[in-house]
Amino acid sequence: MVLAEDSLLLREGLIRLLDEAGAEVVAAVGDGEALVEAVSAHRPEVAVVDVRMPPSFTDEGLRAALAIRASWPDTAILVLSQYVEESYAADLLAAGGGVGYLLKDRVSRLDELSDALSRVVAGGTVLDPEVVSALLTHRRRRDPVEALTPREREVLGLMAEGRTNTAIGRELVITQGAVEKHISSIFTKLGLAPSGDDHRRVMAVLAWLRA
């Protein structure tokens, strides 16, 4: 993987943490331009990216991540941010599967970081629960999610976090059959017809974020 983080101390700490998680960091850089160059040179499975980097410390990391997905769509992206940035998360998720957005204060848990990396490399999506909550709170009025029941919204929020059906059932204390029924209803209400090509779980989250 390639790591982009402007803080030298945090960058070194993340390198050690990622190494403990079983990842090989082939390059560690401090700005968006260097990130794109490193991905071009190494073609990693995943890029771990900070949102705010030099020179303006606004959205350089996000723009670099979107540029990477446009040029090398097979490269997964895991964004680490100090804050919940709803618009950044929406833009990133709209780029397709194989992306994640976690808050930095959670990456100290090695098992969660390792799991997130595995999911995004496999083409899934991973969202921090606080990011999911913020996206739900800032939902626009003309939102297809408005058609969902409260329970279906809970299920969709857990899907956005990358939870499996089994994990959703355990979290909500409902049966596997009930989870499948809710997910089927979500797909129907969001207009996601069965398809052999699209990952409908990812498409459901994208439809929600694009609303």
Rosetta silent file (secondary structure, phi, psi, omega in degrees, C-alpha in Angstrom):
SEQUENCE: MVLAEDSLLLREGLIRLLDEAGAEVVAAVGDGEALVEAVSAHRPEVAVVDVRMPPSFTDEGLRAALAIRASWPDTAILVLSQYVEESYAADLLAAGGGVGYLLKDRVSRLDELSDALSRVVAGGTVLDPEVVSALLTHRRRRDPVEALTPREREVLGLMAEGRTNTAIGRELVITQGAVEKHISSIFTKLGLAPSGDDHRRVMAVLAWLRA
SCORE:     score description
SCORE:     0.000 S_00000001
   1 L     0.000  164.546  174.816    0.000    0.000    0.000 S_00000001
   2 E  -116.385  137.525 -178.694    0.844    3.691   -0.273 S_00000001
   3 E  -115.409  134.527  176.158    0.288    6.034    2.678 S_00000001
   4 E  -125.005  114.705 -179.881   -0.328    9.792    2.475 S_00000001
   5 L  -154.637  125.695 -173.762   -0.191   11.780    5.735 S_00000001
   6 L   -76.255  -27.495  179.393    1.361   15.225    6.175 S_00000001
   7 L   -77.688  119.408 -177.115    2.244   14.855    9.865 S_00000001
   8 H   -61.145  -44.329 -178.370    5.612   13.112   10.095 S_00000001
   9 H   -64.030  -44.948  179.520    4.970   11.716   13.570 S_00000001
  10 H   -67.419  -36.488  178.676    1.530   10.393   12.658 S_00000001
  11 H   -61.688  -45.414  179.046    2.879    9.033    9.374 S_00000001
  12 H   -65.217  -38.474  178.192    5.569    7.043   11.163 S_00000001
  13 H   -65.138  -40.085  178.859    3.028    5.804   13.687 S_00000001
  14 H   -67.050  -36.534  178.066    0.663    4.699   10.938 S_00000001
  15 H   -59.391  -44.953 -179.983    3.465    2.864    9.128 S_00000001
  16 H   -66.295  -41.759 -179.529    4.127    0.802   12.259 S_00000001
  17 H   -65.128  -43.177  179.425    0.418    0.197   12.841 S_00000001
  18 H   -64.978  -36.872  176.995   -0.163   -0.842    9.236 S_00000001
  19 H   -62.724  -41.265  177.486    2.819   -3.153    9.418 S_00000001
  20 H   -66.177  -27.154  178.851    1.295   -4.789   12.497 S_00000001
  21 L   -80.951   -0.682  177.199   -1.949   -5.152   10.554 S_00000001
  22 L    92.541   12.878 -178.657   -0.074   -7.208    7.949 S_00000001
  23 L   -98.571  148.404  175.878    0.231   -4.525    5.262 S_00000001
  24 L  -103.517  111.052  179.221    3.373   -3.679    3.298 S_00000001
  25 L   -86.137  109.225 -176.518    3.819    0.092    2.999 S_00000001
  26 L   -88.900  -17.587  177.322    5.825    0.624   -0.202 S_00000001
  27 E  -158.542  143.110  177.046    5.740    4.433   -0.015 S_00000001
  28 E  -132.879  120.312 -173.212    4.787    7.079    2.561 S_00000001
  29 E  -127.005  172.077 -174.140    4.323   10.659    1.380 S_00000001
  30 L  -117.852    3.954  177.541    3.160   13.993    2.740 S_00000001
  31 L  -151.253  167.869 -174.839    1.014   15.614    0.029 S_00000001
  32 H   -64.876  -40.876  179.942   -1.520   14.809   -2.664 S_00000001
  33 H   -62.239  -42.858  178.700    0.771   15.275   -5.655 S_00000001
  34 H   -66.891  -31.677  177.991    3.338   12.902   -4.196 S_00000001
  35 H   -63.000  -49.114 -179.984    0.546   10.416   -3.467 S_00000001
  36 H   -60.398  -41.928  178.933   -0.546   10.269   -7.099 S_00000001
  37 H   -63.604  -40.039 -179.629    3.081    9.860   -8.202 S_00000001
  38 H   -66.794  -39.692  178.460    3.636    7.049   -5.678 S_00000001
  39 H   -66.165  -39.920  177.899    0.525    5.187   -6.842 S_00000001
  40 H   -62.006  -38.599 -176.752    1.637    5.560  -10.441 S_00000001
  41 H   -77.464  -37.399 -172.099    5.069    4.157   -9.583 S_00000001
  42 H  -105.427  -20.166 -177.136    4.041    1.286   -7.283 S_00000001
  43 L    48.042   60.670 -176.750    0.461    0.419   -8.348 S_00000001
  44 L   -73.390  165.434  174.774   -0.532   -0.606   -4.784 S_00000001
  45 L   -71.364  -33.300 -176.426   -3.639   -2.553   -3.826 S_00000001
  46 E  -148.014  146.444  173.284   -4.757    0.290   -1.572 S_00000001
  47 E  -114.536  127.133  177.103   -3.931    3.922   -0.822 S_00000001
  48 E  -101.135  120.222 -164.635   -4.446    5.173    2.735 S_00000001
  49 E  -129.371  135.796  169.062   -5.099    8.904    2.527 S_00000001
  50 E   -85.980  143.966 -178.168   -5.509   11.901    4.831 S_00000001
  51 L   -72.511  -50.644 -173.406   -8.109   14.413    3.568 S_00000001
  52 L   -98.628  113.577 -179.280   -6.381   17.660    4.533 S_00000001
  53 L  -138.843  170.660 -179.738   -2.802   17.999    3.303 S_00000001
  54 L   -59.230  153.724    6.466   -0.457   20.732    1.998 S_00000001
  55 L   -92.273  -21.572 -173.333   -0.520   23.300    0.615 S_00000001
  56 L   -98.352  -12.099 -179.230   -4.006   24.546    1.591 S_00000001
  57 L    55.199   44.886  176.415   -5.005   21.816    4.044 S_00000001
  58 L  -115.651  -81.522 -175.700   -8.541   21.630    2.644 S_00000001
  59 L  -131.936   25.691 -177.317   -9.296   18.741    0.284 S_00000001
  60 H   -57.373  -41.458 -179.115   -5.966   17.860   -1.357 S_00000001
  61 H   -64.382  -41.827  179.151   -6.141   14.275   -0.162 S_00000001
  62 H   -63.764  -45.616 -179.270   -9.657   13.780   -1.454 S_00000001
  63 H   -63.419  -37.584  176.472   -8.846   15.248   -4.862 S_00000001
  64 H   -65.130  -40.999  179.419   -5.786   13.015   -5.097 S_00000001
  65 H   -62.633  -42.655  179.227   -7.905    9.993   -4.139 S_00000001
  66 H   -66.602  -36.536  177.470  -10.480   10.800   -6.831 S_00000001
  67 H   -65.468  -38.274  178.241   -7.689   11.245   -9.391 S_00000001
  68 H   -64.753  -44.439 -179.919   -6.300    7.849   -8.413 S_00000001
  69 H   -64.217  -32.088  179.196   -9.688    6.165   -8.836 S_00000001
  70 H   -71.380  -38.544 -177.284  -10.052    7.772  -12.272 S_00000001
  71 H   -88.885  -36.054 -178.526   -6.621    6.605  -13.453 S_00000001
  72 L  -132.948   75.493 -174.008   -6.283    3.322  -11.531 S_00000001
  73 L   -60.887  -18.357  179.237   -9.812    2.171  -10.635 S_00000001
  74 L   -80.732   -8.983  178.784   -8.547   -1.112   -9.180 S_00000001
  75 L   -82.378  119.018  178.083   -6.706    0.743   -6.408 S_00000001
  76 E   -72.740  154.945 -178.964   -8.792    0.762   -3.221 S_00000001
  77 E  -126.499  127.537  172.327   -8.953    3.951   -1.153 S_00000001
  78 E  -121.509  112.066 -179.256   -9.129    4.213    2.631 S_00000001
  79 E   -91.649  134.264  173.869   -9.491    7.785    3.877 S_00000001
  80 E  -116.368  124.398 -176.704   -8.481    8.672    7.425 S_00000001
  81 E  -132.836  150.906  177.214   -9.758   12.007    8.698 S_00000001
  82 L   -77.150  -23.702 -175.171   -9.693   13.922   11.953 S_00000001
  83 L  -129.413  163.502  173.782  -13.216   15.189   11.322 S_00000001
  84 L   -84.935  115.294 -179.861  -16.470   14.030    9.772 S_00000001
  85 L  -114.960   94.995 -173.236  -16.622   15.644    6.309 S_00000001
  86 H   -59.880  -44.062 -177.091  -20.007   14.687    4.847 S_00000001
  87 H   -65.635  -38.084  179.043  -19.417   16.152    1.378 S_00000001
  88 H   -64.240  -44.182 -179.595  -16.002   14.490    1.119 S_00000001
  89 H   -62.362  -42.039 -179.701  -17.441   11.118    2.114 S_00000001
  90 H   -64.086  -44.671  179.258  -20.258   11.449   -0.423 S_00000001
  91 H   -61.352  -42.793 -178.430  -17.866   12.392   -3.242 S_00000001
  92 H   -65.906  -47.045 -178.936  -15.577    9.511   -2.406 S_00000001
  93 H   -65.636  -29.118  178.725  -18.324    6.893   -2.177 S_00000001
  94 L   -67.257  -15.364  179.935  -19.773    8.114   -5.481 S_00000001
  95 L   -76.576   -9.249  177.768  -16.524    6.972   -7.132 S_00000001
  96 L   119.526 -173.995 -178.824  -17.571    3.333   -6.658 S_00000001
  97 L   -74.146  177.032 -178.648  -16.758    0.380   -4.414 S_00000001
  98 L    76.174   34.598 -179.889  -13.431   -0.346   -2.791 S_00000001
  99 E  -136.102  154.621  177.857  -13.468    2.773   -0.635 S_00000001
 100 E  -148.545  158.089 -179.799  -13.620    3.554    3.063 S_00000001
 101 E  -141.775  110.558 -179.454  -13.759    6.566    5.378 S_00000001
 102 E  -123.444  149.946  173.389  -12.640    6.234    9.002 S_00000001
 103 E   -81.279  143.092 -174.065  -11.925    8.742   11.744 S_00000001
 104 H   -61.843  -30.460 -177.256   -8.304    8.760   12.887 S_00000001
 105 H   -71.533   -5.108  178.632   -9.135    8.206   16.540 S_00000001
 106 H  -100.050  -15.098 -173.703  -10.450    4.743   15.670 S_00000001
 107 L   -76.065   -4.717  175.908   -7.454    3.414   13.755 S_00000001
 108 L   -70.185  -17.061  176.811   -5.569    2.670   16.961 S_00000001
 109 L   -84.916  106.602 -172.272   -7.663   -0.489   17.154 S_00000001
 110 H   -59.233  -40.041 -177.981   -5.608   -2.898   15.092 S_00000001
 111 H   -65.287  -38.549  179.879   -8.440   -5.350   14.433 S_00000001
 112 H   -69.239  -40.331  179.316  -10.720   -2.623   13.036 S_00000001
 113 H   -65.111  -45.281  179.431   -8.000   -1.211   10.801 S_00000001
 114 H   -61.732  -42.000  179.315   -7.075   -4.646    9.464 S_00000001
 115 H   -65.314  -41.861  179.478  -10.725   -5.467    8.807 S_00000001
 116 H   -62.318  -43.332  179.251  -11.299   -2.146    7.021 S_00000001
 117 H   -61.797  -43.613 -179.456   -8.290   -2.696    4.762 S_00000001
 118 H   -62.531  -40.703 -177.723   -9.451   -6.213    3.872 S_00000001
 119 H   -66.645  -46.340 -177.194  -12.944   -4.987    3.022 S_00000001
 120 H   -69.380  -37.051  177.788  -11.919   -2.128    0.740 S_00000001
 121 H   -63.984  -31.050  178.880   -9.316   -4.248   -1.077 S_00000001
 122 L   -80.309   -0.612  178.021  -12.082   -6.815   -1.680 S_00000001
 123 L    97.083    6.406 -179.993  -14.205   -4.096   -3.307 S_00000001
 124 L   -88.319 -174.906  177.284  -16.446   -3.311   -0.355 S_00000001
 125 E  -123.883  144.515  178.824  -17.206   -0.069    1.452 S_00000001
 126 E  -134.704  121.887  177.441  -16.371    0.895    5.016 S_00000001
 127 E  -124.231  136.695  174.865  -17.769    3.966    6.753 S_00000001
 128 L   -61.850  139.820  178.907  -17.130    5.101   10.291 S_00000001
 129 H   -53.286  -35.020  178.858  -20.375    5.038   12.336 S_00000001
 130 H   -69.168  -31.867  176.540  -20.005    8.772   13.005 S_00000001
 131 H   -68.540  -43.720  177.747  -19.758    9.416    9.265 S_00000001
 132 H   -58.603  -45.652 -179.594  -22.922    7.373    8.686 S_00000001
 133 H   -61.165  -42.832 -179.422  -24.699    9.344   11.409 S_00000001
 134 H   -66.164  -38.521  179.592  -23.612   12.682    9.932 S_00000001
 135 H   -66.588  -38.530  177.502  -24.731   11.668    6.450 S_00000001
 136 H   -66.088  -39.554 -177.859  -28.145   10.655    7.765 S_00000001
 137 H   -66.497  -35.064 -176.239  -28.465   13.933    9.690 S_00000001
 138 L   -98.617   21.469 -179.558  -27.613   16.062    6.635 S_00000001
 139 L   -64.399  138.324  179.575  -29.847   14.199    4.218 S_00000001
 140 L   -74.607  161.326 -173.742  -31.601   16.488    1.733 S_00000001
 141 L   -63.487  -48.286 -178.351  -35.386   16.789    1.669 S_00000001
 142 L   -83.929   76.402 -170.449  -36.008   15.106   -1.716 S_00000001
 143 L  -118.248  125.661  178.116  -34.355   11.928   -0.617 S_00000001
 144 H   -61.677  -21.711  178.845  -35.235    8.420   -1.846 S_00000001
 145 H   -68.559  -18.376  178.057  -34.332    7.183    1.624 S_00000001
 146 H   -59.485  -24.557 -179.550  -37.451    8.994    2.882 S_00000001
 147 H   -77.094  -12.818 -177.279  -39.430    6.051    1.513 S_00000001
 148 L   -82.368  149.559  174.802  -37.627    3.654    3.847 S_00000001
 149 L   -74.721  163.076  177.334  -38.969    2.663    7.243 S_00000001
 150 H   -54.763  -40.739  179.785  -36.932    3.514   10.365 S_00000001
 151 H   -66.372  -39.271  178.769  -35.783   -0.107   10.603 S_00000001
 152 H   -65.251  -34.300  177.092  -34.751   -0.133    6.914 S_00000001
 153 H   -67.482  -38.428  176.091  -32.719    3.025    7.508 S_00000001
 154 H   -60.766  -44.249  179.943  -30.954    1.319   10.400 S_00000001
 155 H   -63.523  -43.982 -179.470  -30.154   -1.629    8.138 S_00000001
 156 H   -64.310  -38.272  177.538  -28.916    0.668    5.351 S_00000001
 157 H   -62.320  -41.001  178.111  -26.723    2.561    7.817 S_00000001
 158 H   -70.214  -34.652  174.048  -25.112   -0.690    8.949 S_00000001
 159 H   -60.709  -40.358  179.803  -24.680   -1.751    5.315 S_00000001
 160 H   -63.762  -29.708  177.318  -22.829    1.547    4.741 S_00000001
 161 L   -75.959   -7.906  179.327  -20.479    0.614    7.582 S_00000001
 162 L    91.790   15.731 -178.471  -19.661   -2.566    5.659 S_00000001
 163 L   -73.224  146.804  174.296  -21.495   -4.964    7.988 S_00000001
 164 L   -80.178  168.007  177.586  -22.491   -8.428    6.779 S_00000001
 165 H   -58.373  -40.843 -179.936  -26.074   -9.686    7.056 S_00000001
 166 H   -62.813  -43.191 -179.901  -25.071  -11.766   10.065 S_00000001
 167 H   -67.149  -37.269  177.886  -23.495   -8.759   11.785 S_00000001
 168 H   -63.694  -45.186  178.685  -26.557   -6.604   11.027 S_00000001
 169 H   -60.476  -40.991  179.845  -28.848   -9.230   12.533 S_00000001
 170 H   -66.890  -40.563 -178.948  -26.678   -9.450   15.633 S_00000001
 171 H   -66.816  -41.423 -176.142  -26.544   -5.650   16.031 S_00000001
 172 H   -94.242   -2.826 -179.490  -30.316   -5.176   15.627 S_00000001
 173 L    56.617   53.732  175.240  -31.236   -8.440   17.366 S_00000001
 174 L  -133.582  163.336 -176.269  -33.290   -9.735   14.414 S_00000001
 175 L   -74.615  162.785  176.966  -33.187  -12.960   12.423 S_00000001
 176 H   -59.871  -40.075  178.809  -31.194  -13.514    9.230 S_00000001
 177 H   -62.566  -38.575  179.282  -34.467  -13.829    7.337 S_00000001
 178 H   -66.643  -40.004  177.662  -35.641  -10.470    8.662 S_00000001
 179 H   -60.896  -47.433 -179.405  -32.383   -8.826    7.575 S_00000001
 180 H   -61.692  -38.234  178.423  -32.719  -10.262    4.070 S_00000001
 181 H   -64.642  -44.072  178.557  -36.329   -9.067    3.893 S_00000001
 182 H   -63.091  -43.204 -179.249  -35.339   -5.524    4.902 S_00000001
 183 H   -64.562  -41.489  177.405  -32.484   -5.445    2.382 S_00000001
 184 H   -60.110  -41.635  179.069  -34.761   -6.699   -0.392 S_00000001
 185 H   -65.849  -39.667  177.656  -37.243   -3.930    0.467 S_00000001
 186 H   -60.444  -46.903  179.607  -34.443   -1.328    0.453 S_00000001
 187 H   -58.291  -43.020 -178.452  -33.320   -2.448   -3.015 S_00000001
 188 H   -65.082  -46.617 -177.240  -36.891   -2.241   -4.295 S_00000001
 189 H   -68.111  -27.705  178.269  -37.590    1.207   -2.841 S_00000001
 190 L   -90.841    2.419  176.514  -34.309    2.578   -4.198 S_00000001
 191 L    72.741   31.270 -179.013  -35.039    1.137   -7.645 S_00000001
 192 L  -100.234   95.170 -178.921  -32.117   -1.295   -7.651 S_00000001
 193 L   -72.816  154.662  177.354  -33.175   -4.179   -9.863 S_00000001
 194 L   -54.772  139.032 -178.850  -31.377   -7.548   -9.664 S_00000001
 195 L  -151.546  140.928  178.130  -28.151   -7.507  -11.660 S_00000001
 196 L   -82.610   -9.314 -175.865  -25.283   -9.894  -12.181 S_00000001
 197 L  -103.505  -40.821 -174.754  -22.835   -7.024  -12.597 S_00000001
 198 L   -87.831  139.877  172.978  -23.623   -4.483   -9.901 S_00000001
 199 L   -83.665  102.653 -170.323  -22.950   -5.059   -6.247 S_00000001
 200 H   -67.391  -25.248  176.212  -26.356   -3.937   -5.010 S_00000001
 201 H   -64.128  -44.229  177.848  -25.210   -3.376   -1.463 S_00000001
 202 H   -65.880  -43.234 -178.672  -22.690   -0.819   -2.731 S_00000001
 203 H   -62.997  -35.367  178.145  -25.226    0.642   -5.152 S_00000001
 204 H   -63.426  -43.946  178.602  -27.747    1.094   -2.332 S_00000001
 205 H   -64.722  -40.945  179.973  -25.226    3.092   -0.302 S_00000001
 206 H   -64.997  -41.410  178.327  -24.295    5.157   -3.375 S_00000001
 207 H   -61.602  -38.197  178.578  -27.948    5.912   -4.166 S_00000001
 208 H   -65.321  -44.707 -177.282  -28.359    7.058   -0.590 S_00000001
 209 H   -72.275  -29.506 -178.290  -25.282    9.314   -0.692 S_00000001
 210 H   -80.471  -13.730 -174.440  -26.166   10.813   -4.083 S_00000001
 211 L   -62.308    0.000    0.000  -29.687   11.782   -2.977 S_00000001
